[in-house]
Amino acid sequence: MTTELGRLIAHRIALTGPISIADFMAEALGHPRLGYYRRALPLGGGPLGAPGDFTTAPEISQMFGELLGAWLADRWLVLGSPAPVRLVELGPGRGTLMADALRATRGVPGFHAALDLHLVETNAPLKEAQRAALLGFSPSWHERFDDVPSGPLLLVANEFFDALPVRQFHRTAEGWRERMVGLAPDGTLRLALAPGLTPFAAALPEAAPGAETELSEAGRALAATIGTRLGRDGGWALIIDYGYDRPGLGSSLQAVRGHRGAAILDRPGETDLSTHVDFSALAAVARVPAFGPVGQGDFLCRLGIVPRAQSLKRHASPEQARAIDAALARLIAPDQMGTLFRVLALGDDRSAQPAGFSDTPSDST
Ligand SMILES: C[S@@+](CC[C@H](N)C(=O)[O-])C[C@H]1O[C@@H](n2cnc3c(N)ncnc32)[C@H](O)[C@@H]1O
């Protein structure tokens, strides 16, 4: 049994022919009424946090948002304390990261007075959660980053780029073929390779038969826009996500529903789809100085997450202390989020090495 959105997509394909995986993802995640990231969230479930489909770093521990807040405030000082500065979060979820970041930076003289907060979010219930989490900071909401007004920029995006659509390709004996979503004889959705060469497939580098690869036009377009803004108006962007540092072969698109793996075409609109982010592609198209990617574990340790955990534990019950240790391990351990999650900074100045990207202290920290 498919979903209402599954039937709509099948109808579209019956009318106009097979669609790319990217078009399928755009519908499955972003359909204005039925997309996974647009739907009213089921009570107690839906994206973010048990019993939904996954949990994210800011929901694991306040330490994550606090340290990112300190990083952003440091970048603001390096920029010369511009006022106003556009503080932008892409896909803020429940608003937890930003709330923790703002609480942690209350003591930075002039920082909060300079902030003009912009949230890029398409999900109405999550916007309400963000409003509640960020009372007193008067955020503006946008459906797209392009709508954020110009001016010096401090941008953060945690687990946002992985939700952007990708095209998928398979190298056959005849060359690269794009994987498409078509219809089985019974009218259900099914995956199949395009019979001939498509424009993107024609431009891919050579590889051995059997190879797979992915390409996100949406991710590249967004990184290019952010880079243009940083180059023009000044500022810094911090992108955190699971992904890989160098261009590589392989397919990473995965589907998750209720904490379990699912088939990609299964129950569109009720299933989360995500991919590993190609950080080298984002850095290349941004065309501004890039730092990293480095592992989330190294990044957070260089920013001082271990002493922060110790300081939180000083006022904690034994049970709370165990929870703090567990959260710390989850965020930084190499076999948990520490290595798979990568951190990339984009900035307007190559000389201003940001904190967290090397063991050499930067001038500003
Ligand atoms: C995986 S959640 C991450 C939430 C948050 N950053 C965190 O770390 O907890 C993705 C977020 O991006 C939003 N989102 C996904 N696709 C989007 C799009 N195309 N435009 C705007 N927001 C989007 C979702 O509604 C959600 O807030």
The ligand as an SDF file (V2000), in Angstrom:
LIG
                    3D

 27 29  0  0  0  0  0  0  0  0999 V2000
   17.3760   16.7380    9.5950 C   0  0  0  0  0  0  0  0  0  0  0  0
   16.5110   18.1450   10.1270 S   0  0  0  0  0  0  0  0  0  0  0  0
   17.8080   18.9590   11.0230 C   0  0  0  0  0  0  0  0  0  0  0  0
   17.2820   19.9260   12.0230 C   0  0  0  0  0  0  0  0  0  0  0  0
   18.3160   20.6820   12.8480 C   0  0  0  0  0  0  0  0  0  0  0  0
   19.2870   21.3730   12.0470 N   0  0  0  0  0  0  0  0  0  0  0  0
   18.9960   19.8040   13.8500 C   0  0  0  0  0  0  0  0  0  0  0  0
   20.1810   19.5980   13.7130 O   0  0  0  0  0  0  0  0  0  0  0  0
   18.3140   19.3110   14.7600 O   0  0  0  0  0  0  0  0  0  0  0  0
   16.3480   19.0850    8.6420 C   0  0  0  0  0  0  0  0  0  0  0  0
   15.7240   20.4440    8.8290 C   0  0  0  0  0  0  0  0  0  0  0  0
   15.6910   21.1140    7.5650 O   0  0  0  0  0  0  0  0  0  0  0  0
   14.3460   21.4550    7.2170 C   0  0  0  0  0  0  0  0  0  0  0  0
   14.2880   21.3190    5.7620 N   0  0  0  0  0  0  0  0  0  0  0  0
   14.4770   20.1930    5.0460 C   0  0  0  0  0  0  0  0  0  0  0  0
   14.4530   20.4500    3.7330 N   0  0  0  0  0  0  0  0  0  0  0  0
   14.2830   21.7810    3.6140 C   0  0  0  0  0  0  0  0  0  0  0  0
   14.1960   22.6650    2.4920 C   0  0  0  0  0  0  0  0  0  0  0  0
   14.3130   22.2190    1.2590 N   0  0  0  0  0  0  0  0  0  0  0  0
   14.0270   23.9750    2.7290 N   0  0  0  0  0  0  0  0  0  0  0  0
   13.9580   24.4420    3.9960 C   0  0  0  0  0  0  0  0  0  0  0  0
   14.0210   23.6480    5.1020 N   0  0  0  0  0  0  0  0  0  0  0  0
   14.1730   22.3330    4.9040 C   0  0  0  0  0  0  0  0  0  0  0  0
   13.5060   20.4780    8.0080 C   0  0  0  0  0  0  0  0  0  0  0  0
   12.1700   20.8710    8.1880 O   0  0  0  0  0  0  0  0  0  0  0  0
   14.2830   20.4330    9.3130 C   0  0  0  0  0  0  0  0  0  0  0  0
   14.0720   21.5700   10.1000 O   0  0  0  0  0  0  0  0  0  0  0  0
  1  2  1  0
  2  3  1  0
  2 10  1  0
  3  4  1  0
  4  5  1  0
  5  6  1  0
  5  7  1  0
  7  8  2  0
  7  9  1  0
 10 11  1  0
 11 12  1  0
 11 26  1  0
 12 13  1  0
 13 14  1  0
 13 24  1  0
 14 15  1  0
 14 23  1  0
 15 16  2  0
 16 17  1  0
 17 18  1  0
 17 23  2  0
 18 19  1  0
 18 20  2  0
 20 21  1  0
 21 22  2  0
 22 23  1  0
 24 25  1  0
 24 26  1  0
 26 27  1  0
M  CHG  2   2   1   9  -1
M  END
$$$$
